[in-house]
Amino acid sequence: MRVALIQLAGGSGDKKADIALACEKIREASAQGADIAVLPEMFCCPYETSAFRSYGEAEGGEAQAALSSLSRELGLYIVGGSVPELEGDRIYNTSYVYGRDGVQLARHRKVHLFDIDVEGGQRFMESDTLSPGSQITTFETEFGTMGLCICFDFRFEELARLMALRGAKVLFVPAAFNMTTGPAHWELMFRQRSVDNQCFTVGVSPARNESASYVAYGNSMAVDPWGTVLTRCGGEPCIQYVDLDLSRADSVRRQLPILSARRTDLYEIKEV
């Protein structure tokens, strides 16, 4: 299964141009044999709370229509980063997944809103504008079950574990860590979640734009179930490709049984 990690210099302030850029890079990935193309969080919207409503769209909006049409045309899966989704007076940070036929396979609304205030570092309050989602998201492909969450969601091991318990062998994470949290936690988080859940993790970030009010870390990466970093971008716009053999997850789980050895008579993580 070939995955394209598309680290875009989006959020330019021109939504149409950002969508066109994303489509151009997805076409490039398709030409390189990608089965799944993954975009960053807020790929066609500045990552600013004041921008979410004006750049937002309702179900079936401009960005969604473009990605659905392109997935059908090219015959590949698209994990569509995320966009501000408008529903009534609410705004969600939402990721859509499209199958090879262009049909929407999944919709994940970011469950854990990014409200942080790091002393001497980054402050950001998504809850000033956004509403939280309320579902754990997995979807099916011919390769197996995949999990999906967005950025701050990934800090919560319970969410990753529940996706793994549903059978997910790959967790896709459109994300936008910043220059405070990224250097400290980005690689650590992806390796940690891969090792804990014995699955592949794929994180795709916007490219770094030093002139933006919120500077993304970049460093999109894929990690295998043993915690090995398979590929990684720097800060600049790029596409990285990685070929994932999902039987590797089965092999690691067999050799080092963690999921199957849990003491559910003593403790339990379960969906509610």
C-alpha positions in Angstrom: 0.0 0.0 0.0 1.7 3.2 -1.2 0.9 6.3 0.8 1.7 9.9 -0.3 2.4 12.4 2.5 1.6 15.7 0.9 3.1 18.5 3.0 1.6 21.6 1.5 2.4 25.3 1.7 -1.4 26.0 2.0 -3.3 28.4 4.2 -2.3 31.2 1.8 -5.5 33.2 2.2 -6.7 32.2 -1.2 -8.9 29.1 -0.7 -9.4 28.4 -4.4 -5.6 28.5 -5.0 -5.0 26.2 -2.0 -7.5 23.7 -3.2 -6.0 23.8 -6.7 -2.5 23.3 -5.3 -3.7 20.3 -3.2 -5.3 18.8 -6.4 -2.1 19.3 -8.4 0.0 17.5 -5.7 -2.5 14.7 -5.5 -2.3 14.2 -9.3 1.5 14.1 -8.9 1.1 11.4 -6.1 -1.2 9.4 -8.3 1.3 9.4 -11.1 3.8 7.9 -8.6 1.5 5.0 -7.9 0.0 6.2 -4.6 -3.0 4.3 -3.3 -3.7 6.8 -0.6 -2.9 10.6 -0.6 -3.0 12.4 2.7 -3.3 16.2 3.1 -2.5 18.4 6.1 -4.8 19.8 8.8 -6.6 23.0 7.6 -5.0 22.7 4.1 -7.1 25.4 2.5 -7.6 27.8 5.5 -5.2 29.9 7.6 -4.8 28.2 11.0 -6.3 31.2 12.8 -9.5 31.0 14.9 -10.7 34.2 13.2 -10.5 32.6 9.8 -12.5 29.4 10.4 -16.0 30.7 9.8 -15.1 32.7 6.7 -13.2 29.8 5.1 -15.6 27.2 6.3 -18.0 25.2 4.2 -21.1 23.0 4.7 -21.4 19.3 3.8 -20.6 18.9 0.1 -18.7 22.3 -0.1 -16.0 23.4 -2.5 -13.0 21.6 -1.1 -15.0 18.4 -0.5 -16.4 18.4 -4.0 -13.0 18.9 -5.5 -11.4 16.0 -3.5 -14.4 13.6 -4.1 -14.2 14.3 -7.9 -10.5 13.9 -8.0 -10.5 10.6 -6.1 -13.0 9.2 -8.5 -11.1 10.5 -11.5 -7.7 9.1 -10.4 -9.0 6.0 -8.6 -7.2 6.5 -5.3 -8.1 7.1 -1.7 -7.8 10.7 -0.4 -7.5 11.5 3.3 -8.5 15.1 2.9 -6.6 16.8 5.6 -9.2 18.9 7.4 -11.4 21.9 6.7 -13.6 24.1 8.8 -17.1 22.4 8.5 -20.1 24.6 9.0 -23.3 23.1 10.5 -25.8 25.7 11.6 -24.1 28.0 14.0 -21.3 25.4 14.8 -17.9 25.0 13.2 -16.0 21.7 13.3 -12.4 20.9 12.4 -13.3 18.0 10.0 -11.4 15.5 8.0 -13.2 13.7 5.1 -12.0 10.4 3.5 -12.9 9.5 -0.1 -12.7 6.1 -1.7 -11.4 5.2 -5.1 -14.9 5.8 -6.5 -15.2 9.3 -5.0 -17.7 8.2 -2.3 -17.2 9.6 1.2 -15.9 6.8 3.4 -15.5 8.7 6.7 -15.9 12.0 8.3 -14.0 12.8 11.5 -14.7 15.9 13.5 -11.8 16.7 15.8 -12.8 15.4 19.2 -10.2 17.2 21.4 -10.0 20.9 20.8 -6.5 22.5 20.8 -6.5 24.8 23.8 -3.0 25.4 25.0 -1.0 28.2 26.7 2.6 27.2 27.0 4.6 29.6 29.1 7.1 31.4 26.9 5.7 29.5 23.8 2.5 28.9 21.9 -1.0 30.0 22.9 -4.0 28.9 20.9 -7.6 28.4 21.8 -9.7 26.4 19.2 -12.6 26.4 21.6 -13.0 30.1 21.0 -14.5 29.2 17.7 -14.8 25.4 17.2 -17.1 22.8 18.6 -15.8 19.3 19.4 -16.8 16.1 17.5 -18.1 13.1 19.4 -17.1 10.0 17.4 -14.2 7.6 17.0 -13.4 7.2 13.3 -12.3 4.2 11.4 -12.9 3.2 7.8 -12.5 0.1 5.6 -10.3 -0.4 2.5 -9.2 -3.4 0.6 -6.0 -3.2 2.6 -7.7 -3.4 5.9 -9.1 -1.1 8.6 -7.7 2.4 9.0 -8.0 4.9 11.8 -8.4 8.7 11.5 -7.9 11.5 14.0 -6.8 15.1 13.9 -3.7 16.7 15.6 -4.5 17.2 19.3 -6.7 14.1 19.2 -3.4 12.1 18.9 -2.2 13.1 22.3 -4.9 10.9 23.8 -3.7 7.3 23.9 -7.3 6.1 24.7 -8.5 7.3 21.3 -5.6 5.6 19.4 -6.1 2.4 21.4 -9.8 2.2 20.6 -9.0 2.6 16.9 -6.5 -0.2 17.2 -9.0 -2.4 19.0 -11.4 -1.8 16.1 -8.7 -3.4 14.0 -6.9 -0.4 12.6 -3.4 -1.1 11.4 -2.7 2.4 10.1 -3.6 5.6 11.9 -3.8 8.7 9.7 -3.3 12.0 11.5 -3.6 15.3 9.6 -2.0 17.7 12.1 -0.4 21.1 12.6 2.0 20.9 15.5 3.8 24.3 16.1 7.3 25.4 16.7 6.8 25.0 20.5 5.2 21.5 20.6 6.7 20.1 17.3 10.4 19.9 18.2 9.5 18.6 21.7 6.8 16.1 20.9 6.1 15.4 17.2 8.4 12.4 16.6 8.0 11.2 20.1 4.2 11.1 19.8 4.2 9.2 16.5 6.8 6.6 17.6 5.0 6.2 21.0 1.6 5.6 19.4 3.0 3.2 16.9 4.8 1.2 19.6 1.9 1.3 22.1 -0.7 0.1 19.5 1.7 -1.9 17.2 0.4 -0.1 14.1 1.6 2.3 11.4 1.1 6.0 12.1 1.1 8.6 9.3 1.2 12.3 10.3 0.9 15.0 7.7 1.5 18.7 8.5 1.4 21.9 6.6 4.8 23.1 5.5 6.5 25.7 7.7 5.6 29.4 6.9 7.6 31.7 9.1 5.5 34.7 8.2 2.2 33.1 9.4 0.6 33.9 12.7 0.7 30.2 13.6 3.9 28.5 12.3 3.5 24.8 11.6 6.4 22.5 12.4 6.2 20.4 9.2 8.2 17.2 9.5 5.4 15.0 8.1 6.3 11.4 8.9 5.4 7.7 8.8 6.3 5.3 11.5 6.1 1.5 11.6 4.7 -0.8 14.3 8.2 -1.2 15.8 8.6 2.5 16.2 11.0 3.0 13.2 10.6 6.2 11.3 10.1 5.2 7.7 10.1 8.6 6.0 10.1 12.2 7.1 9.9 15.7 5.5 11.7 18.7 6.7 10.0 22.1 7.1 9.6 22.8 3.3 6.8 21.8 1.0 7.3 18.2 -0.2 5.7 14.9 -1.0 7.1 11.8 0.7 6.1 8.3 -0.3 6.1 5.2 1.8 5.1 1.6 1.0 3.4 0.0 4.0 3.2 -3.8 4.3 0.3 -4.2 6.8 1.4 -7.8 7.6 4.2 -6.1 9.5 1.7 -5.1 12.2 0.5 -8.7 12.4 4.1 -9.9 12.8 5.0 -7.4 15.5 1.8 -8.2 17.4 2.6 -11.9 17.2 6.2 -11.6 18.3 5.6 -9.0 21.1 1.9 -9.5 22.2 0.6 -6.4 23.8 -3.0 -6.0 22.6 -3.7 -9.6 23.1 -2.0 -9.7 26.6 -4.0 -6.9 28.1 -5.4 -7.7 31.6 -9.0 -6.8 30.9 -10.0 -8.4 34.2 -8.1 -5.6 35.9 -8.6 -2.7 33.6 -10.4 -1.8 30.4 -10.7 0.9 27.8 -14.0 0.8 26.1 -16.2 3.0 23.9 -19.2 4.6 25.4 
